Amino acid sequence: MIYESSTSPIIFETANKDTTNTKYVSGELLLAKGDYENETVQLVKGSYIISKTKDYINTNMKLFGYSGFYKVSGLEKYNGLKNSFGFGAEGSVNINLKIEELRIGIGGSFGVATEFGDYYQFRKSANKEGIIDSETGFGFFTFSLFPVIAYQFSESTIISTQINIGMPGLISPSIVLNNDDVVYWLSWIPNDENKNDYMGRRFMFGVNINLNGLMAGF
């Protein structure tokens, strides 16, 4: 089910140091259309991230877990909400050209994950019956390539945008705001079948909290 979501963007640090190591916890919410008519997806995802920032290279290492529901439609006895949950790990790297406060670069990510629950059992059973054609393994890979542009407005604020191409999401455009130790990001795909659907085909919103900054406040 996580393949229906957007790929999370890489985190850029705001600190003006040669090397910055930061730990984050994150929460993400997905609302999306399913693969077929009248099918929907709702998913929440939590992550623990270690971010390393240098002048010309950024890396993120992530452990994540998620849970949600996929609404199956048009398959008679299989119709209805199917729960799903899973966990995995992912690494991202970005190499960038830094010109004053502007960064322009390209990067990639690769990860592994596993998924369980009713949705996995549905795919396995329906595929065996020949009703659908679906991958039935509970383990899978995530991967993407992305260009990124980031601009640092101040010592505490940086805005970036990137477009991940790969899985999950196939295409995941994101805009990211890192401000005062909190990172907000949004990914949105329009619904070509309904131009008035403002939620679009896929809407995903995430918030990352800098644990280093949070612990420094105590």
C-alpha positions in Angstrom: 0.0 0.0 0.0 2.9 2.4 0.6 3.5 2.4 -3.1 0.4 4.7 -3.3 2.2 7.3 -1.2 4.7 10.0 -2.1 8.4 9.7 -1.6 9.5 11.8 1.4 12.0 14.6 0.5 15.5 14.8 1.7 16.1 17.2 4.6 18.4 20.2 4.3 19.9 21.7 7.4 20.0 25.5 8.1 23.1 25.6 10.3 26.1 27.4 8.7 28.7 24.8 9.7 31.0 22.6 7.6 29.3 19.5 9.0 25.9 19.2 10.8 24.5 16.0 12.3 20.8 16.1 13.3 18.2 13.6 14.4 14.6 13.9 13.5 11.2 12.3 14.3 8.6 12.7 11.6 4.9 12.1 11.1 3.2 11.9 7.6 -0.4 11.7 6.5 -1.5 10.4 3.1 -4.9 10.8 1.4 -5.1 9.3 -2.1 -7.1 7.6 -4.8 -6.6 3.9 -5.2 -5.6 2.1 -8.4 -9.2 1.8 -9.6 -12.5 3.8 -9.6 -14.0 4.4 -6.1 -10.9 3.0 -4.4 -9.1 5.2 -1.7 -6.1 5.1 0.5 -5.5 6.6 4.0 -2.1 6.1 5.6 -0.1 7.5 8.5 3.7 7.0 8.7 6.3 7.7 11.4 10.0 7.9 11.0 13.3 8.3 12.8 15.9 10.2 10.7 19.6 10.9 11.0 20.5 13.8 8.7 24.1 14.8 7.9 24.7 18.1 6.0 28.0 19.3 4.5 28.6 22.1 2.0 28.2 19.9 -1.0 26.6 16.6 0.1 23.6 15.7 2.2 22.6 12.3 3.5 19.5 11.0 5.3 19.2 7.6 7.0 15.7 6.6 8.0 13.8 3.9 9.9 10.0 4.1 9.4 6.7 2.4 10.2 3.3 2.9 8.8 -0.4 1.9 9.0 -3.6 2.6 7.1 -6.5 1.4 5.1 -7.1 0.6 1.4 -10.7 0.7 0.2 -11.2 -2.1 -2.4 -14.1 -1.6 -4.9 -15.6 -3.6 -7.7 -14.5 -7.0 -6.6 -17.6 -8.3 -4.9 -16.6 -10.4 -1.9 -13.4 -8.5 -1.5 -15.0 -5.0 -1.4 -14.4 -2.8 1.7 -11.6 -1.4 3.8 -8.5 -3.5 4.2 -6.0 -2.6 6.9 -2.3 -2.6 6.3 0.9 -2.0 8.3 4.6 -2.2 7.6 8.1 -1.0 8.4 11.4 -0.4 6.6 14.6 1.5 6.2 15.8 4.0 3.6 18.9 6.0 2.7 19.1 9.2 0.7 22.0 11.1 -0.7 22.2 14.5 -2.5 25.2 16.1 -4.2 24.8 19.8 -4.7 26.4 22.9 -6.1 26.4 25.7 -3.5 26.3 29.3 -4.6 26.1 31.7 -1.7 22.7 30.8 -0.2 21.5 28.7 -3.2 21.9 25.0 -3.6 21.2 23.1 -6.8 21.8 19.4 -6.9 20.7 15.9 -7.7 20.2 12.9 -5.5 18.8 9.4 -5.1 17.3 7.1 -2.4 17.1 3.4 -1.9 15.3 1.3 0.7 13.7 -1.9 1.7 10.3 -2.5 3.4 7.8 -5.2 4.3 4.0 -5.0 4.6 1.4 -7.1 6.4 -2.3 -7.0 7.1 -5.6 -7.5 5.4 -4.6 -5.7 2.2 -1.6 -8.1 1.8 -3.8 -11.1 2.4 -6.4 -9.7 -0.1 -3.8 -9.3 -2.9 -2.4 -12.8 -2.2 -5.8 -14.4 -2.3 -7.3 -12.5 -5.2 -4.1 -13.0 -7.3 -4.3 -16.8 -6.6 -7.9 -16.8 -7.8 -6.9 -14.9 -11.0 -9.2 -11.9 -10.1 -6.3 -9.5 -10.0 -2.7 -9.4 -11.2 -0.6 -8.4 -8.2 2.8 -8.8 -6.6 2.2 -11.1 -3.6 5.5 -10.8 -1.7 5.5 -9.0 1.6 9.0 -7.5 1.1 9.8 -4.9 -1.6 12.2 -2.1 -2.5 11.9 1.6 -2.6 14.0 3.8 -4.9 14.0 7.2 -6.6 16.1 9.8 -8.3 15.5 13.6 -7.8 16.7 17.1 -8.7 16.6 19.6 -5.8 16.8 23.3 -5.4 17.1 24.9 -2.0 17.5 28.5 -0.8 18.5 29.7 2.7 16.7 32.8 3.7 18.2 33.1 7.1 20.1 31.1 9.7 16.9 29.4 10.8 14.9 29.2 7.5 15.5 27.3 4.3 13.0 26.4 1.5 13.6 23.6 -1.0 11.7 21.8 -3.7 12.4 18.5 -5.4 10.7 16.0 -7.7 11.3 12.3 -6.9 10.9 9.8 -9.7 10.6 6.2 -8.7 8.7 4.2 -6.1 6.7 5.0 -4.0 4.6 7.5 -5.9 6.2 7.2 -9.4 6.3 11.0 -9.5 6.5 12.9 -6.2 6.8 16.7 -6.4 7.5 18.3 -3.0 7.9 21.7 -1.4 9.8 21.8 1.9 10.1 24.5 4.6 12.7 24.1 7.4 12.1 26.7 10.0 13.3 26.9 13.6 14.0 23.1 13.9 10.8 22.0 12.3 10.5 20.8 8.8 7.1 21.0 7.0 6.6 19.4 3.5 3.8 18.9 1.1 3.4 16.7 -2.0 0.3 17.0 -4.2 -0.7 15.3 -7.5 -3.8 16.7 -9.4 -6.8 14.5 -10.2 -7.0 14.5 -14.0 -10.5 13.0 -13.9 -11.9 15.8 -11.8 -10.4 19.2 -12.1 -12.5 20.4 -9.1 -11.1 17.9 -6.7 -8.8 20.1 -4.7 -7.4 17.2 -2.7 -6.1 15.8 -6.0 -5.2 12.3 -6.8 -2.7 12.2 -4.0 -2.2 14.6 -1.0 0.6 14.0 1.5 1.7 16.2 4.3 4.6 15.7 6.7 6.2 17.3 9.8 9.7 16.6 11.0 10.9 17.7 14.4 14.6 18.3 15.2 15.4 16.2 18.3 18.7 18.1 18.8 16.9 21.4 19.0 14.1 19.9 21.1 16.4 18.4 23.7 18.5 21.6 23.8 15.4 23.4 25.2 15.3 21.2 28.3 
